[in-house]
Amino acid sequence: MKKYLVLALVLLLSPSMVQAQQLKSQFTRIITLPVSNKVVHSKGNVTFTAPDNLEMLYSEPAGEYLIIDGKMLKTKAAGREMKIDTDKNGVFRKLRNTLLNCINGNYEQAAKDNDAEIKVEQDGSVKTVTLTARKAAVSGYSKIILDYNKKNLPVRMVLEEFGGLLTEFQFKY
């Protein structure tokens, strides 16, 4: 009997069971365009299932989405759909990995993937992590700011691209 209890406990605590973690949230997205300073607002629902499934379904604008299913990234924006195998596309692989690692709280890996320095600050129940690129690049993120609540869930993510495009996500659980 003890063997079965130990086996059951091991299975419950195994990495595959820990990775079955699922987060559901409402989100808002604010994009600031650098040249015109135009601000675009959108919102929807997000579901993240560790380690590599992310589904962002927009209610505004309706019908838009960003879906990561393993190595596949699917998106629809402004009526244009794309389906990308991130194993074959380095730019989208980096985007995929950065989003998943930031949402999953694995900001150390996100910093490594983006050649960025890490700064962590605690202010009450919010932990703010800032990833700053060590050197300029043609594409990618110059800065990523992540706010995590006391349960280590992301509540805000700001992605600043080298070209100046600023995208902020806010998550409400």
Contact map, one row per residue, 1 for C-alpha under 8 A:
11111000000000000000000000000000000000000000000000000000000000000000000000000000000000000000000000000000000000000000000000000000000000000000000000000000000000000000000000000
11111100000000000000000000000000000000000000000000000000000000000000000000000000000000000000000000000000000000000000000000000000000000000000000000000000000000000000000000000
11111110000000000000000000000000000000000000000000000000000000000000000000000000000000000000000000000000000000000000000000000000000000000000000000000000000000000000000000000
11111111000000000000000000000000000000000000000000000000000000000000000000000000000000000000000000000000000000000000000000000000000000000000000000000000000000000000000000000
11111111100000000000000000000000000000000000000000000000000000000000000000000000000000000000000000000000000000000000000000000000000000000000000000000000000000000000000000000
01111111110000000000000000000000000000000000000000000000000000000000000000000000000000000000000000000000000000000000000000000000000000000000000000000000000000000000000000000
00111111111000000000000000000000000000000000000000000000000000000000000000000000000000000000000000000000000000000000000000000000000000000000000000000000000000000000000000000
00011111111100000000000000000000000000000000000000000000000000000000000000000000000000000000000000000000000000000000000000000000000000000000000000000000000000000000000000000
00001111111110000000000000000000000000000000000000000000000000000000000000000000000000000000000000000000000000000000000000000000000000000000000000000000000000000000000000000
00000111111111000000000000000000000000000000000000000000000000000000000000000000000000000000000000000000000000000000000000000000000000000000000000000000000000000000000000000
00000011111111001000000000000000000000000000000000000000000000000000000000000000000000000000000000000000000000000000000000000000000000000000000000000000000000000000000000000
00000001111111001100000000000000000000000000000000000000000000000000000000000000000000000000000000000000000000000000000000000000000000000000000000000000000000000000000000000
00000000111111101100000000000000000000000000000000000000000000000000000000000000000000000000000000000000000000000000000000000000000000000000000000000000000000000000000000000
00000000011111111100000000000000000000000000000000000000000000000000000000000000000000000000000000000000000000000000000000000000000000000000000000000000000000000000000000000
00000000000011111110000000000000000000000000000000000000000000000000000000000000000000000000000000000000000000000000000000000000000000000000000000000000000000000000000000000
00000000000001111111000000000000000000000000000000000000000000000000000000000000000000000000000000000000000000000000000000000000000000000000000000000000000000000000000000000
00000000001111111111100000000000000000000000000000000000000000000000000000000000000000000000000000000000000000000000000000000000000000000000000000000000000000000000000000000
00000000000111111111100000000000000000000000000000000000000000000000000000000000000000000000000000000000000000000000000000000000000000000000000000000000000000000000000000000
00000000000000111111100000000000000000000000000011100000000000000000000000000000000000000000000000000000000000000000000000000000000000000000000000000000000000000000000000000
00000000000000011111110000000000000000000000000011100000000000000000000000000000000000000000000000000000000000000000000000000000000000000000000000000000000000000000000000000
00000000000000001111111000000000000000000000000011000000000000000000000000000000000000000000000000000000000000000000000000000000000000000000000000000000000000000000000000000
00000000000000000001111100000000000000000000001111000000000000000000000000000000000000000000000000000000000000000000000000000000000000000000000000000000000000000000000000000
00000000000000000000111110000000000000000000001110000000000000000000000000000000000000000000000000000000000000000000000000000000000000000000000000000000000000000000000000000
00000000000000000000011111000000000000000000111100000000000000000000000000000000000000000000000000000000000000000000000000000000000000000000000000000000000000000000000000001
00000000000000000000001111100000000000000000111000000000000000000000000000000000000000000000000000000000000000000000000000000000000000000000000000000000000000000000000000111
00000000000000000000000111110000000000000011110000000000000000000000000000000000000000000000000000000000000000000000000000000000000000000000000000000000000000000000000000111
00000000000000000000000011111000000000000011110000000000000000000000000000000000000000000000000000000000000000000000000000000000000000000000000000000000000000000000000011110
00000000000000000000000001111100000000001111000000000000000000000000000000000000000000000000000000000000000000000000000000000000000000000000000000000000000000000000000011100
00000000000000000000000000111110000000001110000000000000000000000000000000000000000000000000000000000000000000000000000000000000000000000000000000000000000000000000001111000
00000000000000000000000000011111000000111100000000000000000000000000000000000000000000000000000000000000000000000000000000000000000000000000000000000000000000000000001110000
00000000000000000000000000001111100000111000000000000000000000000000000000000000000000000000000000000000000000000000000000000000000000000000000000000000000000000000111100000
00000000000000000000000000000111110011110000000000000000000000000000000000000000000000000000000000000000000000000000000000000000000000000000000000000000000000000000111000000
00000000000000000000000000000011111111100000000000000000000000000000000000000000000000000000000000000000000000000000000000000000000000000000000000000000000000000001110000000
00000000000000000000000000000001111111000000000000000000000000000000000000000000000000000000000000000000000000000000000000000000000000000000000000000000000000000011110000000
00000000000000000000000000000000111111000000000000000000000000000000000000000000000000000000000000000000000000000000000000000000000000000000000000000000000000000000000000000
00000000000000000000000000000000111111000000000000000000000000000000000000000000000000000000000000000000000000000000000000000000000000000000000000000000000000000000000000000
00000000000000000000000000000001111111100000000000000000000000000000000000000000000000000000000000000000000000000000000000000000000000000000000000000000000000000000000000000
00000000000000000000000000000001111111110000000000000000000000000000000000000000000000000000000000000000000000000000000000000000000000000000000000000000000000000000000000000
00000000000000000000000000000111100011111000000000000000000000000000000000000000000000000000000000000000000000000000000000000000000000000000000000000000000000000000000000000
00000000000000000000000000000111000001111100000000000000000000000000000000000000000000000000000000000000000000000000000000000000000000000000000000000000000000000000000000000
00000000000000000000000000011110000000111110000000000000000000000000000000000000000000000000000000000000000000000000000000000000000000000000000000000000000000000000000000000
00000000000000000000000000011100000000011111000000000000011110000000000000000000000000000000000000000000000000000000000000000000000000000000000000000000000000000000000000000
00000000000000000000000001111000000000001111100000000000011110000000000000000000000000000000000000000000000000000000000000000000000000000000000000000000000000000000000000000
00000000000000000000000001110000000000000111110000000001111100000000000000000000000000000000000000000000000000000000000000000000000000000000000000000000000000000000000000000
00000000000000000000000111100000000000000011111000000001111000000000000000000000000000000000000000000000000000000000000000000000000000000000000000000000000000000000000000000
00000000000000000000000111100000000000000001111100000111100000000000000000000000000000000000000000000000000000000000000000000000000000000000000000000000000000000000000000000
00000000000000000000011110000000000000000000111110000111000000000000000000000000000000000000000000000000000000000000000000000000000000000000000000000000000000000000000000000
00000000000000000000011100000000000000000000011111011110000000000000000000000000000000000000000000000000000000000000000000000000000000000000000000000000000000000000000000000
00000000000000000011111000000000000000000000001111111100000000000000000000000000000000000000000000000000000000000000000000000000000000000000000000000000000000000000000000000
00000000000000000011110000000000000000000000000111111000000000000000000000000000000000000000000000000001000000000000000000000000000000000000000000000000000000000000000000000
00000000000000000011000000000000000000000000000011111000000000000000000000000000000000000000000000010001000000000000000000000000000000000000000000000000000000000000000000000
00000000000000000000000000000000000000000000000111111100000000000001111000000000000000000000000000010000000000000000000000000000000000000000000000000000000000000000000000000
00000000000000000000000000000000000000000000000111111110000000000011110000000000000000000000000000000000000000000000000000000000000000000000000000000000000000000000000000000
00000000000000000000000000000000000000000000011110011111000000000111100000000000000000000000000000010000000000000000000000000000000000000000000000000000000000000000000000000
00000000000000000000000000000000000000000000011100001111100000001111000000000000000000000000000000000000000000000000000000000000000000000000000000000000000000000000000000000
00000000000000000000000000000000000000000001111000000111110000001110000000000000000000000000000000000000000000000000000000000000000000000000000000000000000000000000000000000
00000000000000000000000000000000000000000001110000000011111000111100000000000000000000000000000000000000000000000000000000000000000000000000000000000000000000000000000000000
00000000000000000000000000000000000000000111100000000001111111111000000000000000000000000000000000000000000000000000000000000000000000000000000000000000000000000000000000000
00000000000000000000000000000000000000000111100000000000111111110000000000000000000000000000000000000000000000000000000000000000000000000000000000000000000000000000000000000
00000000000000000000000000000000000000000111000000000000011111110000000000000000000000000000000000000000000000000000000000000000000000000000000000000000000000000000000000000
00000000000000000000000000000000000000000110000000000000011111110000000000000000000000000000000000000000000000000000000000000000000000000000000000000000000000000000000000000
00000000000000000000000000000000000000000000000000000000011111110000000000000000000000000000000000000000000000000000000000000000000000000000000000000000000000000000000000000
00000000000000000000000000000000000000000000000000000000111111111000000000010000000000000000000000000000000000000000000000000000000000000000000000000000000000000000000000000
00000000000000000000000000000000000000000000000000000000111111111100000000111110000000000000000000000000000000000000000000000000000000000000000000000000000000000000000000000
00000000000000000000000000000000000000000000000000000011110000111110000001111000000000000000000000000000000000000000000000000000000000000000000000000000000000000000000000000
00000000000000000000000000000000000000000000000000000111100000011111000011110000000000000000000000000000000000000000000000000000000000000000000000000000000000000000000000000
00000000000000000000000000000000000000000000000000001111000000001111100011100000000000000000000000000000000000000000000000000000000000000000000000000000000000000000000000000
00000000000000000000000000000000000000000000000000011110000000000111111111000000000000000000000100000000000000000000000000000000000000000000000000000000000000000000000000000
00000000000000000000000000000000000000000000000000011100000000000011111110000000000000000000000000000000000000000000000000000000000000000000000000000000000000000000000000000
00000000000000000000000000000000000000000000000000011000000000000001111110000000000000000000000000000000000000000000000000000000000000000000000000000000000000000000000000000
00000000000000000000000000000000000000000000000000010000000000000001111110000000000011100000100000000000000000000000000000000000000000000000000000000000000000000000000000000
00000000000000000000000000000000000000000000000000000000000000000001111111000000001111000000000000000000000000000000000000000000000000000000000000000000000000000000000000000
00000000000000000000000000000000000000000000000000000000000000000111111111100000001111000001000100000000000000000000000000000000000000000000000000000000000000000000000000000
00000000000000000000000000000000000000000000000000000000000000001111000111110000111100000000000000000000000000000000000000000000000000000000000000000000000000000000000000000
00000000000000000000000000000000000000000000000000000000000000011110000011111000111000000000000000000000000000000000000000000000000000000000000000000000000000000000000000000
00000000000000000000000000000000000000000000000000000000000000111100000001111111110000000000000000000000000000000000000000000000000000000000000000000000000000000000000000000
00000000000000000000000000000000000000000000000000000000000000011000000000111111100000000000000000000000000000000000000000000000000000000000000000000000000000000000000000000
00000000000000000000000000000000000000000000000000000000000000010000000000011111000000000000000000000000000000000000000000000000000000000000000000000000000000000000000000000
00000000000000000000000000000000000000000000000000000000000000010000000000011111100000000000000000000000000000000000000000000000000000000000000000000000000000000000000000000
00000000000000000000000000000000000000000000000000000000000000000000000000011111110000000000000000000000000000000000000000000000000000000000000000000000000000000000000000000
00000000000000000000000000000000000000000000000000000000000000000000000001111011111000000000000000000000000000000000000000000000000000000000000000000000000000000000000000000
00000000000000000000000000000000000000000000000000000000000000000000000001110001111100000000000000000000000000000000000000000000000000000000000000000000000000000000000000000
00000000000000000000000000000000000000000000000000000000000000000000000111100000111110000000000000000000000000000000000000000000000000000000000000000000000000000000000000000
00000000000000000000000000000000000000000000000000000000000000000000000111000000011111011001000000000000000000000000000000000000000000000000000000000000000000000000000000000
00000000000000000000000000000000000000000000000000000000000000000000001110000000001111111000000000000000000000000000000000000000000000000000000000000000000000000000000000000
00000000000000000000000000000000000000000000000000000000000000000000001110000000000111111101100100000000000000000000000000000000000000000000000000000000000000000000000000000
00000000000000000000000000000000000000000000000000000000000000000000001000000000000011111100100000000000000000000000000000000000000000000000000000000000000000000000000000000
00000000000000000000000000000000000000000000000000000000000000000000000000000000000111111100000000000000000000000000000000000000000000000000000000000000000000000000000000000
00000000000000000000000000000000000000000000000000000000000000000000000000000000000111111111100000000000000000000000000000000000000000000000000000000000000000000000000000000
00000000000000000000000000000000000000000000000000000000000000000000000000000000000001111111110000000000000000000000000000000000000000000000000000000000000000000000000000000
00000000000000000000000000000000000000000000000000000000000000000000000000000000000000001111111000000000000000000000000000000000000000000000000000000000000000000000000000000
00000000000000000000000000000000000000000000000000000000000000000000000010000000000101001111111100000000000000000000000000000000000000000000000000000000000000000000000000000
00000000000000000000000000000000000000000000000000000000000000000000001000000000000001101111111110000000000000000000000000000000000000000000000000000000000000000000000000000
00000000000000000000000000000000000000000000000000000000000000000000000000000000000000000111111111000000000000001100000000000000000000000000000000000000000000000000000000000
00000000000000000000000000000000000000000000000000000000000000000000000000000000000000000011111111100000000000000000000000000000000000000000000000000000000000000000000000000
00000000000000000000000000000000000000000000000000000000000000000001000010000000000001000001111111110000000000000000000000000000000000000000000000000000000000000000000000000
00000000000000000000000000000000000000000000000000000000000000000000000000000000000000000000111111111000000001000000000000000000000000000000000000000000000000000000000000000
00000000000000000000000000000000000000000000000000000000000000000000000000000000000000000000011111111100000001001100000000000000000000000000000000000000000000000000000000000
00000000000000000000000000000000000000000000000000000000000000000000000000000000000000000000001111111110000000000000000000000000000000000000000000000000000000000000000000000
00000000000000000000000000000000000000000000000000110100000000000000000000000000000000000000000111111111000000000000000000000000000000000000000000000000000000000000000000000
00000000000000000000000000000000000000000000000000000000000000000000000000000000000000000000000011111111111011000000000000000000000000000000000000000000000000000000000000000
00000000000000000000000000000000000000000000000000000000000000000000000000000000000000000000000001111111111001000000000000000000000000000000000001000000010000000000000000000
00000000000000000000000000000000000000000000000000000000000000000000000000000000000000000000000000111111110000000000000000000000000000000000000000000000110000000000000000000
00000000000000000000000000000000000000000000000001100000000000000000000000000000000000000000000000011111110000000000000000000000000000000000000000000000100000000000000000000
00000000000000000000000000000000000000000000000000000000000000000000000000000000000000000000000000001111111000000000000000000000000000000000000000000001110000000000000000000
00000000000000000000000000000000000000000000000000000000000000000000000000000000000000000000000000001111111111000000000000000000000000000000000000000000000000000000000000000
00000000000000000000000000000000000000000000000000000000000000000000000000000000000000000000000000001100111111100000000000000000100000000000000000000000000000000000000000000
00000000000000000000000000000000000000000000000000000000000000000000000000000000000000000000000000000000011111110000010000000000000000000000000000000000000000000000000000000
00000000000000000000000000000000000000000000000000000000000000000000000000000000000000000000000000001000011111111000000000000000000000000000000000000000000000000000000000000
00000000000000000000000000000000000000000000000000000000000000000000000000000000000000000000000011001100011111111100000000000000000000000000000000000000000000000000000000000
00000000000000000000000000000000000000000000000000000000000000000000000000000000000000000000000000000000001111111111110000000000001000000000000000000000000000000000000000000
00000000000000000000000000000000000000000000000000000000000000000000000000000000000000000000000000000000000111111111000000000000000000000000000000000000000000000000000000000
00000000000000000000000000000000000000000000000000000000000000000000000000000000000000000000010001000000000011111111000000000000000000000000000000000000000000000000000000000
00000000000000000000000000000000000000000000000000000000000000000000000000000000000000000000010001000000000001111111000000000000000010000001100000000000000000000000000000000
00000000000000000000000000000000000000000000000000000000000000000000000000000000000000000000000000000000000000111111100000000000000011100000000000000000000000000000000000000
00000000000000000000000000000000000000000000000000000000000000000000000000000000000000000000000000000000000000111111110000000000001111000000000000000000000000000000000000000
00000000000000000000000000000000000000000000000000000000000000000000000000000000000000000000000000000000000000100011111000000000011111000000000000000000000000000000000000000
00000000000000000000000000000000000000000000000000000000000000000000000000000000000000000000000000000000000100100001111100000000111100000000000000000000000000000000000000000
00000000000000000000000000000000000000000000000000000000000000000000000000000000000000000000000000000000000000000000111110000000111000000000000000000000000000000000000000000
00000000000000000000000000000000000000000000000000000000000000000000000000000000000000000000000000000000000000000000011111000011110000000000000000000000000000000000000000000
00000000000000000000000000000000000000000000000000000000000000000000000000000000000000000000000000000000000000000000001111100011100000000000000000000000000000000000000000000
00000000000000000000000000000000000000000000000000000000000000000000000000000000000000000000000000000000000000000000000111111111000000000000000000000000000000000000000000000
00000000000000000000000000000000000000000000000000000000000000000000000000000000000000000000000000000000000000000000000011111111000000000000000000000000000000000000000000000
00000000000000000000000000000000000000000000000000000000000000000000000000000000000000000000000000000000000000000000000001111110000000000000000000000000000000000000000000000
00000000000000000000000000000000000000000000000000000000000000000000000000000000000000000000000000000000000000000000000001111110000000000000000000001100000000000000000000000
00000000000000000000000000000000000000000000000000000000000000000000000000000000000000000000000000000000000000000000000001111111000000000000000000111100000000000000000000000
00000000000000000000000000000000000000000000000000000000000000000000000000000000000000000000000000000000000000000000000111111111100000000000000000111100000000000000000000000
00000000000000000000000000000000000000000000000000000000000000000000000000000000000000000000000000000000000000000000000111100111110000000000000011110000000000000000000000000
00000000000000000000000000000000000000000000000000000000000000000000000000000000000000000000000000000000001000000000011110000011111000000000000011100000000000000000000000000
00000000000000000000000000000000000000000000000000000000000000000000000000000000000000000000000000000000000000000000111100000001111100000000001111000000000000000000000000000
00000000000000000000000000000000000000000000000000000000000000000000000000000000000000000000000000000000000000100001111000000000111110000000001110000000000000000000000000000
00000000000000000000000000000000000000000000000000000000000000000000000000000000000000000000000000000000000000000001110000000000011111000000011100000000000000000000000000000
00000000000000000000000000000000000000000000000000000000000000000000000000000000000000000000000000000000000000000111100000000000001111110000111000000000000000000000000000000
00000000000000000000000000000000000000000000000000000000000000000000000000000000000000000000000000000000000000000011100000000000000111110000000000000000000000000000000000000
00000000000000000000000000000000000000000000000000000000000000000000000000000000000000000000000000000000000000000010000000000000000011111000000000000000000000000000000000000
00000000000000000000000000000000000000000000000000000000000000000000000000000000000000000000000000000000000000000000000000000000000011111100010000000000000000000100000000000
00000000000000000000000000000000000000000000000000000000000000000000000000000000000000000000000000000000000000000000000000000000000000111111000000000000000000000100000000000
00000000000000000000000000000000000000000000000000000000000000000000000000000000000000000000000000000000000000000000000000000000000000011111000000000000000000000110000000000
00000000000000000000000000000000000000000000000000000000000000000000000000000000000000000000000000000000000000000000000000000000000000001111100000000000000000001110000000000
00000000000000000000000000000000000000000000000000000000000000000000000000000000000000000000000000000000000000000100000000000000000000001111110000000000000000001100000000000
00000000000000000000000000000000000000000000000000000000000000000000000000000000000000000000000000000000000000000100000000000000000010000011111100000000000000111100000000000
00000000000000000000000000000000000000000000000000000000000000000000000000000000000000000000000000000000000000000000000000000000000110010001111100000000000000011100000000000
00000000000000000000000000000000000000000000000000000000000000000000000000000000000000000000000000000000000000000000000000000000011110000000111110000000000001111000000000000
00000000000000000000000000000000000000000000000000000000000000000000000000000000000000000000000000000000000000000000000000000000011100000000111111000000000011110000000000000
00000000000000000000000000000000000000000000000000000000000000000000000000000000000000000000000000000000000000000000000000000001111000000000001111100000000111100000000000000
00000000000000000000000000000000000000000000000000000000000000000000000000000000000000000000000000000100000000000000000000000001110000000000000111110000011111000000000000000
00000000000000000000000000000000000000000000000000000000000000000000000000000000000000000000000000000000000000000000000000000111100000000000000011111000011110000000000000000
00000000000000000000000000000000000000000000000000000000000000000000000000000000000000000000000000000000000000000000000000000111000000000000000001111111111100000000000000000
00000000000000000000000000000000000000000000000000000000000000000000000000000000000000000000000000000000000000000000000000001110000000000000000000111111111000000000000000000
00000000000000000000000000000000000000000000000000000000000000000000000000000000000000000000000000000000000000000000000000001110000000000000000000011111100000000000000000000
00000000000000000000000000000000000000000000000000000000000000000000000000000000000000000000000000000000000000000000000000000000000000000000000000011111100000000000000000000
00000000000000000000000000000000000000000000000000000000000000000000000000000000000000000000000000000000100000000000000000000000000000000000000000011111110000000000000000000
00000000000000000000000000000000000000000000000000000000000000000000000000000000000000000000000000000011100000000000000000000000000000000000000000011111111000000000000000000
00000000000000000000000000000000000000000000000000000000000000000000000000000000000000000000000000000110100000000000000000000000000000000000000001111001111110000000000000100
00000000000000000000000000000000000000000000000000000000000000000000000000000000000000000000000000000000000000000000000000000000000000000000000001111000111110000000000001110
00000000000000000000000000000000000000000000000000000000000000000000000000000000000000000000000000000000000000000000000000000000000000000000000011110000011111000000000111100
00000000000000000000000000000000000000000000000000000000000000000000000000000000000000000000000000000000000000000000000000000000000000000000000111100000011111100000000111000
00000000000000000000000000000000000000000000000000000000000000000000000000000000000000000000000000000000000000000000000000000000000000000000001111000000000111110000011110000
00000000000000000000000000000000000000000000000000000000000000000000000000000000000000000000000000000000000000000000000000000000000000000000101110000000000011111000011100000
00000000000000000000000000000000000000000000000000000000000000000000000000000000000000000000000000000000000000000000000000000000000000000000111100000000000001111101111000000
00000000000000000000000000000000000000000000000000000000000000000000000000000000000000000000000000000000000000000000000000000000000000000011111000000000000000111111110000000
00000000000000000000000000000000000000000000000000000000000000000000000000000000000000000000000000000000000000000000000000000000000000011111110000000000000000011111100000000
00000000000000000000000000000000010000000000000000000000000000000000000000000000000000000000000000000000000000000000000000000000000000000110000000000000000000001111100000000
00000000000000000000000000000000110000000000000000000000000000000000000000000000000000000000000000000000000000000000000000000000000000000000000000000000000000011111110000000
00000000000000000000000000000011110000000000000000000000000000000000000000000000000000000000000000000000000000000000000000000000000000000000000000000000000000011111111000000
00000000000000000000000000000011110000000000000000000000000000000000000000000000000000000000000000000000000000000000000000000000000000000000000000000000000001111001111100000
00000000000000000000000000001111000000000000000000000000000000000000000000000000000000000000000000000000000000000000000000000000000000000000000000000000000001110000111110000
00000000000000000000000000001110000000000000000000000000000000000000000000000000000000000000000000000000000000000000000000000000000000000000000000000000000111100000011111000
00000000000000000000000000111100000000000000000000000000000000000000000000000000000000000000000000000000000000000000000000000000000000000000000000000000000111000000001111100
00000000000000000000000000111000000000000000000000000000000000000000000000000000000000000000000000000000000000000000000000000000000000000000000000000000001110000000000111110
00000000000000000000000011110000000000000000000000000000000000000000000000000000000000000000000000000000000000000000000000000000000000000000000000000000011100000000000011111
00000000000000000000000011100000000000000000000000000000000000000000000000000000000000000000000000000000000000000000000000000000000000000000000000000000001000000000000001111
00000000000000000000000111000000000000000000000000000000000000000000000000000000000000000000000000000000000000000000000000000000000000000000000000000000000000000000000000111
